Amino acid sequence: MVIPVRDLPPLNALLAFETVARTGSVHAAADALSVTSGAVSRQLRLLEEHFGVSLFQRHGRGLRLTDAGNAYYQQIREHVEGLRLAGQVLHRSAGRSVIRLHSFTTFATRWLIPRLTAFQLANPDIDIRLTTASDWDDSTHYDAAIRLGNGDWPQMHATPLVENILLPVCRPAPERKTMLNVHDLPKHTLLRVRGRPDDWRLWAEAWHLNLADFPVWRDLESSALAYQAALEGQGVALAQRVLVERELDDGSLMAMEEYAVNCGSLTYYLVWQEKSLKEKSLLLLEKGLLNYSG
């Protein structure tokens, strides 16, 4: 619905009224608005003329809201405060580019966030607002996103970020040394991620293995939970190497290195809509993620 301009009071008068009602005096309102007391009084008279009703009445040396004035103030106070807060936000964000970035949760916590921290320090005028989810949702609103796939998304700019190398990992223990032999792997519980149901199949096909020969499985909701379960000694997870490098380096996980599978173009990409109005900032983000040195 479009409100006719004639139905709106003069905005300067409205601001003067709200400030007097809030502060309790014309003098205090004049100080708050950086104008003279006479200017505030003139705006109050203008507003009363607009509505044809008295909004204030004299009370000693001050003013008191009439019943009509108080009812009007109660109706507009939150709206005026909302305008004031919106202005503060606009001032704070002036000159800043906001990028809404969406990512898978495990990838964000294990790979993305350290790089975003470095990027924000180097680019304080770009505000990254990160959201995460365990599964991809096509209805998600974003300026850029981390997607897992082969890079073929129509009308999308897509840049691969990492090599997607799959390899079985588990907690080191004397009784698990035989796990390093693929033929002994069926003796162990295999940890499977519901959101990545094809990983074990892709890995098994690469080594000409039959998943039917692996009898014991445990399903988990996310890769993060699978990696934690592996760290706790609850089974063997099929990990993306880039997401468990820290644990492999410090020895808290061991891997079947000779049975790694590089998934090639099936990996994580930074994507955004072609001809995005934020492309300049997005290209800076892409460069920052790819050039991160730790």
C-alpha positions in Angstrom: 0.0 0.0 0.0 1.3 3.4 -1.0 0.8 6.1 1.7 0.0 9.5 0.1 2.7 12.1 1.0 0.0 14.5 2.2 -0.9 12.0 5.0 2.6 12.2 6.4 3.5 14.9 8.8 6.6 17.2 8.1 9.5 14.9 9.1 11.5 17.7 10.8 8.4 18.4 12.9 7.9 14.7 13.7 11.6 14.4 14.8 11.3 17.5 17.0 8.1 16.1 18.6 9.6 12.7 19.3 12.8 14.3 20.8 10.8 16.7 23.1 8.5 13.8 24.2 11.5 11.6 24.9 13.7 14.2 26.7 11.0 16.0 28.5 11.9 19.6 27.4 12.3 21.9 24.5 15.8 22.9 25.6 17.0 19.3 25.9 15.6 18.5 22.5 17.3 21.6 21.0 20.6 20.4 22.4 20.1 16.9 21.0 19.1 18.2 17.6 21.8 20.9 17.5 19.2 23.6 16.8 17.7 26.5 18.8 14.9 26.2 21.2 12.8 28.5 19.1 13.3 26.2 16.1 12.0 23.3 18.1 9.0 25.3 19.3 8.2 26.3 15.7 8.3 22.6 14.6 5.9 21.6 17.4 3.4 24.3 16.3 3.7 23.1 12.7 2.9 19.5 13.7 -0.1 20.6 15.8 -1.4 22.6 12.8 -0.9 19.6 10.6 -3.1 17.4 12.8 -5.4 20.1 14.2 -4.9 19.0 17.8 -2.8 20.1 20.8 0.1 17.7 21.5 1.6 19.4 24.5 0.3 21.6 27.4 2.2 23.9 29.6 3.2 22.5 33.0 5.0 25.0 35.1 8.1 26.0 33.1 8.0 22.8 31.0 5.6 20.9 28.7 3.5 17.8 29.3 2.0 15.6 26.6 -1.7 15.8 26.2 -3.7 12.5 25.9 -3.6 12.8 22.1 0.1 13.7 22.2 0.9 10.7 24.5 -1.1 8.3 22.3 0.7 9.5 19.2 4.1 9.3 20.9 3.5 5.7 22.0 2.6 4.8 18.4 5.7 6.4 16.7 8.5 6.0 19.3 9.5 2.5 18.1 9.5 3.5 14.5 11.6 6.6 15.1 14.0 4.5 17.1 14.2 2.0 14.3 15.1 4.8 11.9 17.8 6.0 14.3 19.3 2.5 14.6 19.1 1.9 10.9 21.1 5.1 10.4 23.7 3.9 12.8 24.1 0.6 11.0 24.4 2.5 7.7 27.1 4.7 9.1 29.0 1.7 10.4 28.8 -0.2 7.1 29.4 2.8 4.8 32.1 1.9 2.3 32.1 -1.8 3.3 31.2 -4.6 1.0 29.2 -7.4 2.6 29.6 -10.9 1.3 27.2 -13.6 2.5 29.2 -16.8 2.3 27.7 -20.2 2.7 29.7 -23.4 3.4 29.5 -27.0 4.6 30.0 -27.1 8.3 33.0 -29.4 8.5 34.8 -27.7 5.7 34.2 -24.3 7.3 35.5 -25.4 10.8 38.5 -27.3 9.5 39.6 -25.4 6.4 37.8 -22.2 5.8 37.6 -20.2 9.0 41.4 -19.8 9.5 41.6 -18.4 6.0 38.7 -16.1 6.5 40.3 -14.7 9.7 43.4 -13.8 7.7 41.4 -12.4 4.9 39.3 -10.2 7.2 42.5 -8.8 8.8 43.9 -8.0 5.4 40.6 -6.6 4.0 38.8 -4.7 6.8 36.4 -3.1 4.3 34.9 -6.4 3.3 32.5 -7.9 5.8 32.2 -11.7 5.4 29.0 -13.1 6.9 29.4 -16.9 7.1 26.5 -19.4 7.4 27.0 -23.2 7.4 25.0 -26.4 7.0 25.7 -30.1 6.8 23.8 -30.6 3.5 23.5 -28.4 0.4 20.2 -26.6 0.0 19.5 -24.9 -3.3 17.1 -22.4 -1.6 20.0 -20.9 0.4 20.6 -17.2 -0.3 24.3 -16.3 -0.6 26.7 -14.1 -2.5 29.3 -16.9 -2.6 29.3 -20.5 -1.5 31.5 -23.5 -1.0 30.1 -26.3 -3.1 31.1 -29.9 -3.6 30.8 -31.2 -7.1 32.5 -31.3 -10.5 32.5 -27.5 -11.1 29.8 -27.7 -13.7 27.0 -25.3 -12.5 25.3 -23.3 -15.2 25.9 -19.5 -15.1 28.2 -19.9 -12.1 31.8 -18.8 -11.6 33.5 -21.9 -10.0 37.0 -22.1 -8.7 38.4 -25.4 -7.2 39.9 -24.7 -3.7 41.6 -28.0 -2.7 42.5 -31.5 -3.9 39.8 -33.9 -2.8 41.9 -37.0 -1.7 40.0 -39.7 0.1 41.9 -42.1 2.4 40.9 -44.4 5.3 42.0 -43.1 8.7 41.8 -44.3 12.3 43.4 -43.8 15.7 46.8 -45.5 16.0 46.9 -48.5 18.3 48.9 -51.8 18.3 45.8 -53.9 17.4 45.1 -51.6 14.4 48.4 -51.9 12.7 46.9 -54.6 10.4 44.4 -51.9 9.3 47.2 -50.6 7.0 46.6 -53.7 5.0 43.5 -53.3 2.9 42.7 -57.0 3.1 42.4 -56.7 6.9 40.1 -53.7 6.6 36.9 -55.8 6.8 37.8 -56.7 10.4 37.1 -53.1 11.4 34.0 -51.0 11.8 33.7 -48.6 8.9 32.3 -45.1 9.7 29.9 -43.9 7.0 28.6 -40.3 6.6 24.9 -39.9 5.7 25.6 -36.7 3.9 28.3 -38.3 1.8 26.9 -41.7 1.0 29.0 -42.3 -2.2 32.5 -41.8 -0.7 33.2 -45.4 0.3 31.8 -46.6 -3.0 34.0 -44.3 -5.0 37.0 -45.4 -2.9 36.2 -49.1 -3.2 35.7 -48.9 -7.0 39.0 -47.2 -7.4 40.7 -50.3 -5.8 38.4 -52.9 -7.3 37.0 -53.8 -3.9 33.5 -55.1 -3.2 31.7 -53.2 -0.3 29.7 -56.3 0.4 33.0 -57.7 1.8 32.9 -55.1 4.6 30.2 -56.3 7.0 30.4 -53.8 9.9 29.2 -50.2 9.4 28.3 -47.3 11.6 26.4 -44.4 10.1 27.0 -40.8 11.3 25.4 -37.5 10.5 28.5 -35.5 9.4 32.1 -35.8 8.5 33.0 -34.0 11.7 31.3 -36.7 13.7 33.0 -39.4 11.7 36.5 -37.9 12.3 35.8 -37.5 16.0 34.6 -41.1 16.2 37.8 -42.2 14.5 39.9 -40.1 17.0 38.0 -41.9 19.8 39.0 -45.3 18.3 35.4 -46.2 17.3 36.3 -47.2 13.7 37.8 -46.3 10.4 36.6 -43.1 8.7 37.1 -42.3 5.0 38.5 -38.8 5.3 39.2 -36.0 2.9 42.9 -35.5 3.5 42.8 -31.7 3.5 40.4 -31.8 6.5 42.5 -34.1 8.7 46.0 -32.9 7.9 46.5 -31.6 11.4 45.6 -35.0 13.0 47.8 -36.8 10.5 50.7 -34.5 11.2 50.4 -34.8 15.0 49.9 -38.5 14.9 46.5 -38.6 16.5 45.2 -40.3 13.3 47.0 -42.7 10.9 46.1 -43.3 7.3 46.3 -45.9 4.6 48.5 -43.6 2.5 49.1 -46.2 -0.3 45.3 -46.5 -0.7 44.5 -42.8 -1.3 42.1 -41.8 -4.1 42.3 -38.4 -5.8 38.7 -37.6 -6.9 40.0 -35.1 -9.5 37.4 -32.5 -10.5 35.0 -33.8 -7.8 36.1 -31.4 -5.1 35.2 -28.2 -3.2 34.6 -25.0 -5.2 34.1 -21.4 -4.4 31.1 -20.3 -6.5 29.1 -17.3 -7.2 26.6 -16.1 -9.8 28.3 -14.8 -13.0 28.2 -11.0 -13.4 27.7 -10.6 -9.7 27.7 -6.9 -8.6 30.1 -7.9 -5.9 32.6 -9.6 -8.2 35.5 -7.3 -7.3 35.2 -8.2 -3.7 34.6 -11.9 -4.5 37.7 -12.1 -6.6 39.7 -10.7 -3.6 38.1 -13.4 -1.4 39.1 -16.1 -4.0 42.6 -14.8 -4.1 42.9 -14.7 -0.3 41.6 -18.3 0.1 43.9 -19.7 -2.6 47.0 -17.8 -1.4 46.7 -18.4 2.3 50.0 -19.5 3.8 49.0 -20.3 7.4 
